[in-house]
Amino acid sequence: MNQRRIRRADRSNTNYIKQIVDDYCVLDTETTGLSAYYDEVIEIGILRVRDNTIVDRYSQLIQPEYEIDDFITELTGITNEMVEGMPTISEVKDSVLSFIGSDIIVGHNTSFDMRFLQAGFQQELDNQYMDTMQFARKLYPELKHHRLSDLTEYLGLSNNVHRSIADCIATKELYDAEKSLMAERGLRIEDLWASGGGHGIDIGSIMPTAEVNEDGFFYGRHVVFTGKLEKMLRKDAMQLVVNLGGVLDNTVTKKTNYLVLGNNDYNAILHGEKSSKHKKAEQLKLAGQDIEIIDELTFYDILKDEEIL
């Protein structure tokens, strides 16, 4: 395992909140992957919002330690030439933390952005944070997927283009739309997160051993494992996914939402080696499918956030 790649990615789920606020910062990062242990930040975007109005913005390309993969360049449009000569993540730490201050952080899948900042800064962020995706899953249950791109298209918001500031603007508009819809329907936070009682899910031979949490990260999401897990038997990991409402599949298809790679498989990426499942997942993502590739350690972070590890 390449030790230079691995950085601490502290969990910050205790700071996760659900609120309606008018003053906050919107955060988005572009990265070389979804693992704060192996991948790196290549762009940071932040909007400062006061009384629901954008009053300031921060945007900075970041030079990573390793070259940007062709897949990431095709996905984000960020090239190695663009980040050459840009500051490193440690060099922007003070300016980023100063800009955010003590604000509540709003984002889409915010915990991933928070993990990357904490790993790059080697410092835990004390800020409370919210996730517009979780609001969207409650307010727009008619949608099959709740990616930022799906929601911007559905609601006619500013297009997100996998660049930080553009994604921040789309996220801010989404949060505005969510708050407006709640006001229109007379909904409170507690109305959205009222107990739903759980539903049975067809998951083959592995059945839930606890009440399924409809707010679980993997609820209704198709998950595929590949490679040997280092810290857990694959069957045990699958059981935890099922308990969070996930749907297990053996192969990567257009239904797959998460491909979980064992650490050895994820580490092989650094040497240009990718499994057939990994390559297929990348092809599907570039084609617009709602699929993400995560490593074993990030998978455990998700489980910790769900308070089941």
BELPE-V195863 format. One record per residue. RES is the residue in one small letter. OMEGA is omega as a letter, one per 20 degrees, with the letter a starting at -180 (NA if undefined). NEAR is the number of other ideal C-beta (glycine too) atoms within 12 Angstrom. Layout:
<<RES & OMEGA & NEAR> <RES & OMEGA & NEAR>>
This chain:
<<m & a & 20> <n & a & 20> <q & a & 10> <r & a & 14> <r & a & 28> <i & r & 23> <r & a & 28> <r & r & 19> <a & a & 40> <d & r & 27> <r & r & 28> <s & a & 31> <n & r & 25> <t & r & 18> <n & a & 25> <y & a & 29> <i & r & 23> <k & a & 29> <q & r & 27> <i & a & 26> <v & a & 25> <d & r & 18> <d & a & 22> <y & r & 39> <c & r & 43> <v & a & 49> <l & r & 48> <d & r & 44> <t & r & 51> <e & a & 41> <t & r & 41> <t & r & 37> <g & a & 42> <l & a & 40> <s & r & 38> <a & r & 39> <y & a & 36> <y & a & 39> <d & a & 41> <e & r & 38> <v & r & 49> <i & r & 42> <e & r & 42> <i & r & 45> <g & r & 41> <i & r & 41> <l & r & 39> <r & a & 28> <v & r & 31> <r & a & 17> <d & r & 11> <n & a & 22> <t & r & 14> <i & a & 26> <v & r & 20> <d & r & 20> <r & r & 23> <y & r & 30> <s & a & 28> <q & r & 31> <l & a & 33> <i & r & 38> <q & r & 29> <p & r & 35> <e & a & 22> <y & a & 23> <e & r & 20> <i & a & 33> <d & r & 29> <d & r & 17> <f & a & 25> <i & r & 33> <t & r & 21> <e & a & 17> <l & a & 30> <t & a & 34> <g & a & 20> <i & a & 37> <t & r & 23> <n & r & 21> <e & a & 14> <m & a & 22> <v & r & 31> <e & r & 16> <g & r & 12> <m & a & 24> <p & r & 23> <t & a & 21> <i & a & 36> <s & a & 23> <e & r & 19> <v & a & 30> <k & a & 25> <d & a & 14> <s & r & 20> <v & a & 37> <l & r & 27> <s & a & 16> <f & a & 28> <i & a & 36> <g & a & 21> <s & a & 16> <d & r & 32> <i & a & 31> <i & r & 45> <v & r & 48> <g & r & 43> <h & a & 41> <n & a & 38> <t & a & 41> <s & r & 37> <f & r & 36> <d & r & 44> <m & a & 41> <r & a & 43> <f & r & 45> <l & a & 43> <q & r & 34> <a & a & 36> <g & a & 38> <f & a & 31> <q & a & 17> <q & r & 22> <e & r & 20> <l & a & 36> <d & a & 19> <n & r & 32> <q & a & 25> <y & r & 38> <m & a & 37> <d & r & 39> <t & r & 43> <m & a & 36> <q & r & 34> <f & a & 37> <a & a & 35> <r & r & 33> <k & a & 30> <l & a & 31> <y & a & 26> <p & r & 16> <e & r & 13> <l & r & 22> <k & r & 19> <h & a & 27> <h & r & 33> <r & r & 32> <l & r & 40> <s & r & 29> <d & a & 26> <l & r & 37> <t & r & 29> <e & a & 20> <y & a & 21> <l & a & 28> <g & a & 12> <l & r & 27> <s & a & 26> <n & r & 19> <n & a & 32> <v & a & 23> <h & r & 31> <r & a & 28> <s & a & 39> <i & r & 30> <a & r & 29> <d & r & 41> <c & a & 42> <i & r & 30> <a & r & 39> <t & r & 47> <k & r & 40> <e & r & 31> <l & r & 42> <y & r & 44> <d & a & 30> <a & r & 27> <e & r & 38> <k & r & 30> <s & r & 18> <l & r & 22> <m & r & 25> <a & a & 14> <e & a & 11> <r & a & 14> <g & a & 9> <l & r & 20> <r & r & 16> <i & a & 20> <e & r & 13> <d & a & 17> <l & a & 28> <w & r & 20> <a & a & 13> <s & a & 12> <g & r & 19> <g & r & 10> <g & r & 18> <h & r & 16> <g & a & 13> <i & r & 27> <d & a & 18> <i & r & 28> <g & a & 15> <s & r & 11> <i & a & 24> <m & r & 16> <p & r & 30> <t & r & 16> <a & r & 16> <e & a & 18> <v & r & 30> <n & a & 28> <e & r & 27> <d & a & 28> <g & a & 33> <f & a & 38> <f & a & 38> <y & r & 33> <g & a & 31> <r & r & 35> <h & a & 36> <v & r & 43> <v & r & 38> <f & r & 38> <t & a & 36> <g & a & 30> <k & r & 21> <l & a & 26> <e & a & 21> <k & a & 17> <m & r & 23> <l & a & 14> <r & a & 26> <k & r & 15> <d & r & 21> <a & r & 37> <m & r & 31> <q & r & 27> <l & r & 37> <v & r & 43> <v & r & 35> <n & r & 31> <l & r & 38> <g & a & 34> <g & r & 39> <v & a & 29> <l & r & 35> <d & a & 30> <n & a & 19> <t & r & 20> <v & r & 32> <t & r & 20> <k & r & 20> <k & a & 24> <t & r & 33> <n & r & 35> <y & r & 40> <l & a & 44> <v & a & 47> <l & r & 43> <g & a & 32> <n & r & 31> <n & r & 23> <d & a & 33> <y & r & 38> <n & r & 30> <a & r & 23> <i & a & 33> <l & a & 29> <h & r & 15> <g & a & 14> <e & r & 16> <k & r & 27> <s & r & 25> <s & r & 17> <k & a & 28> <h & a & 34> <k & r & 22> <k & r & 24> <a & r & 40> <e & r & 29> <q & r & 24> <l & r & 28> <k & r & 31> <l & r & 20> <a & r & 14> <g & r & 16> <q & r & 27> <d & a & 27> <i & r & 34> <e & a & 36> <i & a & 46> <i & r & 45> <d & a & 42> <e & a & 35> <l & r & 38> <t & r & 38> <f & r & 46> <y & r & 31> <d & r & 34> <i & r & 38> <l & r & 30> <k & r & 23> <d & r & 33> <e & r & 28> <e & r & 19> <i & r & 28> <l & NA & 20>>
